[in-house]
Every structure is written in C-alpha cells, then in structure tokens.
Amino acid sequence: MTGAVTQCVFCDIIAGRIPAQLVHDDEQVVVFKDIHPKARVHLLVVPRVHVPSLDELEERHDALVAHMMRLLPVLARKQGLATGFRTVINTGAGGGQEIAHLHIHLLGGAPLPGF
C-alpha cells in the first residue's frame, strides 16, 4: 500500500467488506460495475494496491498500469462493446476524482456524447 489509508471505499470493496457486482478479479486488479452508471456499460478497473491517483503513480507501478491498459479491451469485448468504448481517468478534485484510489472508468454500449 502507498501511504496511510483511511476509509477507502475501493479498498473495502477489494477486501470484501462492501459488496460490488464483480466482473473480473485477478492478483492485480478488481473490476466491478459502477453504482451510478453513466452508460449502459460502466465498469471501474481498480488496482488492488492503494494508489491515491494517477498523479501518484511511481515507476514501481509500471507493470500494474500496463496490465490495466491491456485488460481494458479484453473487458470491453466481454461486455459486447464491439464498436468501441471510452476510458476515463479522473485525477484530483479539480479533475473530477471523487474517490482517492486510482481507477479507470470503462464506458460504452451506446453512442457517447463528444467532448
């Protein structure tokens, strides 16, 4: 774990203290459905190790980040997102991050609004 962690909802989900609709889990990540979906498919890809945000990644996390990136299209295919998908990483309060645990949103299933 990186630093002291206090009341992290994602850490609680990973530990099984809070239920979630798991889609995938392995030794590095847990993937579950967002409880406030913004698209028909809205998954959260969350590392098991607590890293507060993208801004706090270190070189030692390189293999984890590669694993997360390579997993995204696999998850998308399994969710039936044959025509494409969107990924989002919110970083810090100014970037819209609500939970201080790095996570990637995987969205799709219908046309998504542009930027």
N, CA and C atoms as an extended XYZ file, in Angstrom:
345
Properties=species:S:1:pos:R:3:atomname:S:1:resname:S:1:resid:I:1 pbc="F F F"
N         0.829       -1.188        0.000 N   MET     1
C         0.000        0.000        0.000 CA  MET     1
C         0.870        1.247        0.000 C   MET     1
N         0.344        2.292       -0.596 N   THR     2
C         1.055        3.552       -0.658 CA  THR     2
C         0.494        4.467        0.416 C   THR     2
N         1.279        4.805        1.401 N   GLY     3
C         0.841        5.720        2.454 CA  GLY     3
C        -0.225        5.117        3.341 C   GLY     3
N        -0.678        5.924        4.315 N   ALA     4
C        -1.731        5.506        5.221 CA  ALA     4
C        -3.082        5.661        4.525 C   ALA     4
N        -3.923        4.660        4.639 N   VAL     5
C        -5.223        4.686        4.002 CA  VAL     5
C        -6.290        4.728        5.076 C   VAL     5
N        -7.204        5.677        4.952 N   THR     6
C        -8.311        5.759        5.895 CA  THR     6
C        -9.615        5.754        5.119 C   THR     6
N       -10.467        4.824        5.441 N   GLN     7
C       -11.801        4.714        4.886 CA  GLN     7
C       -11.856        4.863        3.373 C   GLN     7
N       -11.175        3.998        2.685 N   CYS     8
C       -11.218        3.984        1.220 CA  CYS     8
C       -12.266        2.969        0.786 C   CYS     8
N       -13.316        3.441        0.144 N   VAL     9
C       -14.402        2.561       -0.267 CA  VAL     9
C       -13.912        1.495       -1.246 C   VAL     9
N       -12.973        1.830       -2.123 N   PHE    10
C       -12.463        0.829       -3.052 CA  PHE    10
C       -11.635       -0.226       -2.336 C   PHE    10
N       -10.860        0.167       -1.337 N   CYS    11
C       -10.125       -0.818       -0.542 CA  CYS    11
C       -11.097       -1.745        0.179 C   CYS    11
N       -12.219       -1.193        0.650 N   ASP    12
C       -13.238       -2.010        1.314 CA  ASP    12
C       -13.890       -2.985        0.335 C   ASP    12
N       -14.124       -2.555       -0.891 N   ILE    13
C       -14.675       -3.460       -1.911 CA  ILE    13
C       -13.678       -4.568       -2.215 C   ILE    13
N       -12.414       -4.201       -2.408 N   ILE    14
C       -11.371       -5.189       -2.694 CA  ILE    14
C       -11.268       -6.222       -1.577 C   ILE    14
N       -11.391       -5.763       -0.332 N   ALA    15
C       -11.293       -6.655        0.824 CA  ALA    15
C       -12.572       -7.453        1.071 C   ALA    15
N       -13.643       -7.150        0.328 N   GLY    16
C       -14.900       -7.861        0.504 CA  GLY    16
C       -15.768       -7.324        1.617 C   GLY    16
N       -15.411       -6.184        2.188 N   ARG    17
C       -16.214       -5.590        3.261 CA  ARG    17
C       -17.431       -4.842        2.740 C   ARG    17
N       -17.388       -4.445        1.480 N   ILE    18
C       -18.521       -3.798        0.823 CA  ILE    18
C       -18.816       -4.611       -0.434 C   ILE    18
N       -20.087       -4.987       -0.631 N   PRO    19
C       -20.411       -5.780       -1.819 CA  PRO    19
C       -20.329       -4.943       -3.091 C   PRO    19
N       -20.013       -5.607       -4.197 N   ALA    20
C       -19.983       -4.980       -5.512 CA  ALA    20
C       -20.295       -6.041       -6.549 C   ALA    20
N       -20.755       -5.610       -7.706 N   GLN    21
C       -21.017       -6.533       -8.812 CA  GLN    21
C       -19.720       -6.741       -9.568 C   GLN    21
N       -18.946       -7.737       -9.126 N   LEU    22
C       -17.651       -8.015       -9.730 CA  LEU    22
C       -17.816       -8.565      -11.145 C   LEU    22
N       -16.956       -8.096      -12.028 N   VAL    23
C       -16.924       -8.548      -13.409 CA  VAL    23
C       -15.639       -9.327      -13.662 C   VAL    23
N       -14.575       -8.953      -12.949 N   HIS    24
C       -13.261       -9.578      -13.130 CA  HIS    24
C       -12.444       -9.303      -11.878 C   HIS    24
N       -11.629      -10.275      -11.506 N   ASP    25
C       -10.625      -10.014      -10.482 CA  ASP    25
C        -9.438      -10.923      -10.722 C   ASP    25
N        -8.269      -10.391      -10.437 N   ASP    26
C        -7.039      -11.154      -10.542 CA  ASP    26
C        -6.087      -10.657       -9.463 C   ASP    26
N        -4.847      -11.050       -9.523 N   GLU    27
C        -3.899      -10.693       -8.462 CA  GLU    27
C        -3.557       -9.200       -8.436 C   GLU    27
N        -3.884       -8.471       -9.522 N   GLN    28
C        -3.513       -7.057       -9.578 CA  GLN    28
C        -4.681       -6.086       -9.527 C   GLN    28
N        -5.842       -6.498      -10.039 N   VAL    29
C        -6.976       -5.577      -10.127 CA  VAL    29
C        -8.291       -6.254       -9.771 C   VAL    29
N        -9.257       -5.418       -9.483 N   VAL    30
C       -10.643       -5.833       -9.325 CA  VAL    30
C       -11.452       -4.941      -10.263 C   VAL    30
N       -12.416       -5.531      -10.953 N   VAL    31
C       -13.264       -4.777      -11.871 CA  VAL    31
C       -14.715       -5.012      -11.466 C   VAL    31
N       -15.458       -3.917      -11.327 N   PHE    32
C       -16.847       -4.032      -10.925 CA  PHE    32
C       -17.686       -2.961      -11.597 C   PHE    32
N       -19.016       -3.163      -11.562 N   LYS    33
C       -19.947       -2.222      -12.169 CA  LYS    33
C       -20.059       -0.974      -11.294 C   LYS    33
N       -20.066        0.186      -11.944 N   ASP    34
C       -20.241        1.447      -11.241 CA  ASP    34
C       -21.669        1.506      -10.704 C   ASP    34
N       -21.850        1.955       -9.468 N   ILE    35
C       -23.200        2.010       -8.887 CA  ILE    35
C       -24.001        3.205       -9.404 C   ILE    35
N       -23.338        4.145      -10.072 N   HIS    36
C       -24.010        5.288      -10.696 CA  HIS    36
C       -23.578        5.357      -12.164 C   HIS    36
N       -24.040        4.382      -12.971 N   PRO    37
C       -23.542        4.286      -14.343 CA  PRO    37
C       -23.885        5.496      -15.202 C   PRO    37
N       -22.921        5.874      -16.048 N   LYS    38
C       -23.087        6.977      -16.996 CA  LYS    38
C       -23.294        6.446      -18.411 C   LYS    38
N       -23.327        5.135      -18.573 N   ALA    39
C       -23.544        4.481      -19.857 CA  ALA    39
C       -24.119        3.093      -19.580 C   ALA    39
N       -24.600        2.430      -20.659 N   ARG    40
C       -25.150        1.082      -20.472 CA  ARG    40
C       -24.124        0.172      -19.819 C   ARG    40
N       -22.876        0.253      -20.283 N   VAL    41
C       -21.768       -0.450      -19.648 CA  VAL    41
C       -20.905        0.601      -18.973 C   VAL    41
N       -20.725        0.470      -17.678 N   HIS    42
C       -19.856        1.389      -16.930 CA  HIS    42
C       -19.161        0.581      -15.845 C   HIS    42
N       -17.908        0.225      -16.144 N   LEU    43
C       -17.110       -0.564      -15.211 CA  LEU    43
C       -16.007        0.291      -14.612 C   LEU    43
N       -15.553       -0.107      -13.443 N   LEU    44
C       -14.405        0.515      -12.789 CA  LEU    44
C       -13.299       -0.526      -12.671 C   LEU    44
N       -12.136       -0.186      -13.181 N   VAL    45
C       -10.957       -1.047      -13.095 CA  VAL    45
C       -10.088       -0.456      -11.993 C   VAL    45
N        -9.938       -1.204      -10.901 N   VAL    46
C        -9.314       -0.682       -9.681 CA  VAL    46
C        -8.129       -1.561       -9.274 C   VAL    46
N        -6.958       -0.975       -9.110 N   PRO    47
C        -5.820       -1.789       -8.657 CA  PRO    47
C        -6.006       -2.233       -7.208 C   PRO    47
N        -5.541       -3.417       -6.907 N   ARG    48
C        -5.613       -3.904       -5.524 CA  ARG    48
C        -4.727       -3.076       -4.588 C   ARG    48
N        -3.605       -2.602       -5.091 N   VAL    49
C        -2.721       -1.766       -4.293 CA  VAL    49
C        -3.318       -0.357       -4.254 C   VAL    49
N        -3.289        0.263       -3.088 N   HIS    50
C        -3.855        1.605       -2.953 CA  HIS    50
C        -2.871        2.646       -3.477 C   HIS    50
N        -3.232        3.245       -4.595 N   VAL    51
C        -2.526        4.393       -5.149 CA  VAL    51
C        -3.588        5.486       -5.217 C   VAL    51
N        -3.383        6.600       -4.536 N   PRO    52
C        -4.447        7.611       -4.460 CA  PRO    52
C        -4.910        8.189       -5.795 C   PRO    52
N        -4.004        8.375       -6.748 N   SER    53
C        -4.420        8.946       -8.028 CA  SER    53
C        -3.357        8.685       -9.088 C   SER    53
N        -3.703        9.002      -10.319 N   LEU    54
C        -2.760        8.897      -11.426 CA  LEU    54
C        -1.517        9.736      -11.154 C   LEU    54
N        -1.716       10.844      -10.494 N   ASP    55
C        -0.626       11.767      -10.177 CA  ASP    55
C         0.383       11.169       -9.196 C   ASP    55
N         0.038       10.086       -8.545 N   GLU    56
C         0.920        9.486       -7.538 CA  GLU    56
C         1.498        8.145       -7.976 C   GLU    56
N         1.350        7.826       -9.258 N   LEU    57
C         1.988        6.616       -9.767 CA  LEU    57
C         3.503        6.780       -9.742 C   LEU    57
N         4.180        5.677       -9.496 N   GLU    58
C         5.641        5.658       -9.476 CA  GLU    58
C         6.131        4.602      -10.450 C   GLU    58
N         7.415        4.610      -10.728 N   GLU    59
C         7.996        3.650      -11.652 CA  GLU    59
C         7.672        2.214      -11.243 C   GLU    59
N         7.594        1.943       -9.962 N   ARG    60
C         7.301        0.588       -9.488 CA  ARG    60
C         5.894        0.125       -9.864 C   ARG    60
N         5.043        1.049      -10.329 N   HIS    61
C         3.686        0.702      -10.743 CA  HIS    61
C         3.577        0.441      -12.240 C   HIS    61
N         4.695        0.489      -12.968 N   ASP    62
C         4.647        0.370      -14.429 CA  ASP    62
C         3.972       -0.920      -14.901 C   ASP    62
N         4.299       -2.036      -14.312 N   ALA    63
C         3.690       -3.309      -14.729 CA  ALA    63
C         2.186       -3.319      -14.427 C   ALA    63
N         1.793       -2.729      -13.319 N   LEU    64
C         0.374       -2.637      -12.961 CA  LEU    64
C        -0.382       -1.813      -13.997 C   LEU    64
N         0.156       -0.662      -14.360 N   VAL    65
C        -0.507        0.207      -15.339 CA  VAL    65
C        -0.601       -0.510      -16.691 C   VAL    65
N         0.441       -1.191      -17.099 N   ALA    66
C         0.406       -1.949      -18.355 CA  ALA    66
C        -0.675       -3.025      -18.296 C   ALA    66
N        -0.778       -3.709      -17.176 N   HIS    67
C        -1.802       -4.742      -17.008 CA  HIS    67
C        -3.196       -4.134      -17.134 C   HIS    67
N        -3.408       -3.008      -16.484 N   MET    68
C        -4.718       -2.343      -16.533 CA  MET    68
C        -5.060       -1.926      -17.967 C   MET    68
N        -4.114       -1.351      -18.671 N   MET    69
C        -4.360       -0.889      -20.043 CA  MET    69
C        -4.668       -2.052      -20.985 C   MET    69
N        -3.917       -3.128      -20.851 N   ARG    70
C        -4.131       -4.279      -21.730 CA  ARG    70
C        -5.427       -5.015      -21.389 C   ARG    70
N        -5.889       -4.909      -20.159 N   LEU    71
C        -7.130       -5.556      -19.741 CA  LEU    71
C        -8.361       -4.834      -20.286 C   LEU    71
N        -8.272       -3.533      -20.489 N   LEU    72
C        -9.436       -2.750      -20.912 CA  LEU    72
C       -10.106       -3.278      -22.184 C   LEU    72
N        -9.372       -3.521      -23.283 N   PRO    73
C       -10.061       -4.047      -24.469 CA  PRO    73
C       -10.612       -5.463      -24.275 C   PRO    73
N        -9.974       -6.248      -23.442 N   VAL    74
C       -10.486       -7.595      -23.138 CA  VAL    74
C       -11.838       -7.476      -22.442 C   VAL    74
N       -11.907       -6.602      -21.448 N   LEU    75
C       -13.166       -6.379      -20.727 CA  LEU    75
C       -14.232       -5.840      -21.671 C   LEU    75
N       -13.841       -4.892      -22.526 N   ALA    76
C       -14.794       -4.296      -23.466 CA  ALA    76
C       -15.396       -5.367      -24.371 C   ALA    76
N       -14.571       -6.241      -24.915 N   ARG    77
C       -15.078       -7.318      -25.774 CA  ARG    77
C       -16.037       -8.214      -25.008 C   ARG    77
N       -15.678       -8.563      -23.778 N   LYS    78
C       -16.548       -9.432      -22.965 CA  LYS    78
C       -17.882       -8.766      -22.649 C   LYS    78
N       -17.912       -7.436      -22.646 N   GLN    79
C       -19.147       -6.693      -22.384 CA  GLN    79
C       -19.937       -6.422      -23.662 C   GLN    79
N       -19.434       -6.899      -24.802 N   GLY    80
C       -20.134       -6.723      -26.063 CA  GLY    80
C       -19.910       -5.378      -26.729 C   GLY    80
N       -18.850       -4.698      -26.372 N   LEU    81
C       -18.583       -3.365      -26.922 CA  LEU    81
C       -17.749       -3.466      -28.196 C   LEU    81
N       -18.345       -4.085      -29.219 N   ALA    82
C       -17.632       -4.363      -30.469 CA  ALA    82
C       -17.344       -3.112      -31.290 C   ALA    82
N       -18.133       -2.068      -31.126 N   THR    83
C       -17.940       -0.865      -31.948 CA  THR    83
C       -17.075        0.192      -31.280 C   THR    83
N       -16.663       -0.060      -30.052 N   GLY    84
C       -15.781        0.888      -29.370 CA  GLY    84
C       -16.192        1.128      -27.932 C   GLY    84
N       -15.343        1.845      -27.239 N   PHE    85
C       -15.580        2.148      -25.828 CA  PHE    85
C       -14.783        3.385      -25.455 C   PHE    85
N       -15.069        3.928      -24.290 N   ARG    86
C       -14.363        5.101      -23.771 CA  ARG    86
C       -13.735        4.730      -22.436 C   ARG    86
N       -12.547        5.260      -22.212 N   THR    87
C       -11.905        5.119      -20.905 CA  THR    87
C       -11.672        6.510      -20.344 C   THR    87
N       -11.821        6.623      -19.022 N   VAL    88
C       -11.652        7.905      -18.347 CA  VAL    88
C       -10.896        7.668      -17.049 C   VAL    88
N        -9.892        8.521      -16.797 N   ILE    89
C        -9.211        8.536      -15.505 CA  ILE    89
C        -9.317        9.962      -14.978 C   ILE    89
N       -10.116       10.156      -13.951 N   ASN    90
C       -10.211       11.460      -13.298 CA  ASN    90
C        -9.075       11.550      -12.287 C   ASN    90
N        -8.411       12.695      -12.237 N   THR    91
C        -7.256       12.853      -11.354 CA  THR    91
C        -7.407       14.107      -10.504 C   THR    91
N        -7.480       13.915       -9.187 N   GLY    92
C        -7.597       15.035       -8.261 CA  GLY    92
C        -8.988       15.651       -8.275 C   GLY    92
N        -9.261       16.440       -7.259 N   ALA    93
C       -10.579       17.068       -7.122 CA  ALA    93
C       -10.903       17.941       -8.331 C   ALA    93
N        -9.919       18.663       -8.846 N   GLY    94
C       -10.143       19.524       -9.996 CA  GLY    94
C       -10.416       18.755      -11.272 C   GLY    94
N       -10.030       17.488      -11.306 N   GLY    95
C       -10.272       16.623      -12.462 CA  GLY    95
C       -11.492       15.750      -12.302 C   GLY    95
N       -12.236       15.950      -11.219 N   GLY    96
C       -13.465       15.193      -11.012 CA  GLY    96
C       -13.311       13.891      -10.253 C   GLY    96
N       -12.127       13.624       -9.699 N   GLN    97
C       -11.931       12.380       -8.945 CA  GLN    97
C       -12.665       12.482       -7.614 C   GLN    97
N       -13.553       11.532       -7.360 N   GLU    98
C       -14.357       11.538       -6.134 CA  GLU    98
C       -13.831       10.578       -5.081 C   GLU    98
N       -13.155        9.517       -5.506 N   ILE    99
C       -12.612        8.530       -4.572 CA  ILE    99
C       -11.100        8.506       -4.754 C   ILE    99
N       -10.373        8.714       -3.664 N   ALA   100
C        -8.912        8.816       -3.715 CA  ALA   100
C        -8.263        7.437       -3.790 C   ALA   100
N        -8.539        6.749       -4.867 N   HIS   101
C        -7.936        5.455       -5.188 CA  HIS   101
C        -7.959        5.394       -6.706 C   HIS   101
N        -6.805        5.282       -7.332 N   LEU   102
C        -6.720        5.237       -8.786 CA  LEU   102
C        -7.732        4.256       -9.349 C   LEU   102
N        -8.426        4.653      -10.402 N   HIS   103
C        -9.350        3.761      -11.086 CA  HIS   103
C        -9.592        4.275      -12.498 C   HIS   103
N        -9.919        3.341      -13.378 N   ILE   104
C       -10.218        3.668      -14.765 CA  ILE   104
C       -11.679        3.317      -15.026 C   ILE   104
N       -12.411        4.290      -15.571 N   HIS   105
C       -13.790        4.055      -15.986 CA  HIS   105
C       -13.767        3.480      -17.402 C   HIS   105
N       -14.509        2.419      -17.626 N   LEU   106
C       -14.712        1.830      -18.948 CA  LEU   106
C       -16.183        1.999      -19.271 C   LEU   106
N       -16.477        2.759      -20.345 N   LEU   107
C       -17.857        3.088      -20.683 CA  LEU   107
C       -18.165        2.720      -22.126 C   LEU   107
N       -19.421        2.343      -22.381 N   GLY   108
C       -19.840        2.056      -23.736 CA  GLY   108
C       -21.223        1.449      -23.768 C   GLY   108
N       -21.606        0.958      -24.951 N   GLY   109
C       -22.891        0.294      -25.103 CA  GLY   109
C       -23.886        1.088      -25.900 C   GLY   109
N       -23.630        2.352      -26.119 N   ALA   110
C       -24.479        3.231      -26.927 CA  ALA   110
C       -23.612        4.423      -27.287 C   ALA   110
N       -24.016        5.184      -28.302 N   PRO   111
C       -23.213        6.363      -28.630 CA  PRO   111
C       -23.035        7.268      -27.408 C   PRO   111
N       -21.788        7.653      -27.175 N   LEU   112
C       -21.474        8.520      -26.037 CA  LEU   112
C       -21.322        9.956      -26.539 C   LEU   112
N       -21.700       10.919      -25.720 N   PRO   113
C       -21.558       12.315      -26.159 CA  PRO   113
C       -20.095       12.658      -26.394 C   PRO   113
N       -19.851       13.585      -27.314 N   GLY   114
C       -18.490       14.022      -27.602 CA  GLY   114
C       -17.966       14.941      -26.514 C   GLY   114
N       -16.738       15.336      -26.698 N   PHE   115
C       -16.139       16.233      -25.709 CA  PHE   115
C       -16.314       17.654      -26.148 C   PHE   115
